[in-house]
Amino acid sequence: MLLRGLRIKFNIVNIILATFIFGQGDDYTIFITEGLLYENATGKRRLKEYRQSVIISAMLMFVGIGTLIVAKHPAMRSLAEVAMIGMACVVMMACVVPPVVFRWLTTRHGMKRETPITIGRIAMTVVPLVVFIVFALVVATPVTLLFFIAPVSRRRKRDTYHRFICGVARLGAWLMPGVKFRRENPHGEDFGKPAVIVANHASHLDLLCVLMLHPKIVILTKNWVWRNPIYAHIIRYAEYLPAEAGYDKLLPRLRDLVGRGYSVMVFPEGTRTHDGQIGRFHKGAFMLAEELGLDLLPVYIHGAYDVWPRHEALLRDGQVTVSVGERCRMDSHEARALFNRELTAMRERIETKKYKLRLERYQYLYKGREVWHNRPKG
């Protein structure tokens, strides 16, 4: 459109030159990207020198062919016009676009990202999210409606619906790209007897980790989950309850669920950890276990923080291990100490060199192969 507005006509000569200018633009972009990689790897500010080199190279081309603008032959003059406009465009694009994109990939709010953004991470996050939303709207909603109107006893419908949710959770864990889920049950827990399940809360994946353990588990959720417009109807039909309503109000319904053989799952930390460490345990879950006369059943979740920490919007590939502990009776302080011991033991057992290499690889993204190969190997 710009050439048309300036009444510049394409011919065989300036078409050939235009492809050459596009090639120059590729070279300039690669050169600027090398400068960005160097800065990211060393922390030394060198992009200015790379940008100046590109501008000098472009000026030589600009002057060398731009002088043809005074030529009397129309073909020669159009050659200069295309060269001048083209070089101005590719230099501007090379000097502006790569730094903007690169800084978005590697920094957040002016600080270096712990894990840079990659196309793979975007796909790993977006694909499951889209599948989940489509599934919730297209599959789960009609299925919930069918369960609601089916001419079967309410208790049988709810039990079948919980098996449906458990199956979906297991399928989702199996299909999640780049993330491997492992289950451990060293004490042979069969969930046949109701209990108050307590688990450490490190990631959004924790809910999936618990739901795939057994169908007869109900979750105490936060209010924003209870009111979510996409899956609130699923949450409510599955008899999950909002923890913020208060245990006093929930006790009658919880007693009914326990009487039907369901275990109640609570995250005693109340919120996801900020740094991967176990936070303070609130007393609510332990008071609930005492009030209902139930055992505590600890579930230890390792790796969820490494795969999807609270401060990251995108998933990382890795391994999540869910270990079902032994039933016990204890208070919040004893439980927190128990979780710290068990998770420390799991880290020592699971976090091998291969496991750590996955996380370490992210620290060297966008720094160049040479930096990766010369990294200190512990």
Secondary structure, DSSP 8 states (H G I E B T S, - for coil): -HHHHTT----HHHHHHHHHHHHHHHHHHHHHHHHHHHHHHH----HHHHHHHHHHHHHHHHHHHHGGGG-SSHHHHHHHHHHHHHHHHHHHHHHHHHHHHHHHHHEETTEE-SS---HHHHHHHHHHHHHHHHIIIIIIHHHHHHHHHSSS-HHHHHHHHHHHHHHHHHHHHHH-TTEEEEEE-TT-----S-EEEEE---STHHHHHHHTT-SSEEEEE-HHHHT-TTTHHHHHHTT-EEGGG-HHHHHHHHHHHHHTT-EEEE-TT-S--SSSS-----SHHHHHHHHHT-EEEEEEEESHHHHS-TT-SS---EEEEEEE---B---HHHHHHHHHHHHHHHHHHH--HHHHHHHHHHHTTTS-HHHHHTS---
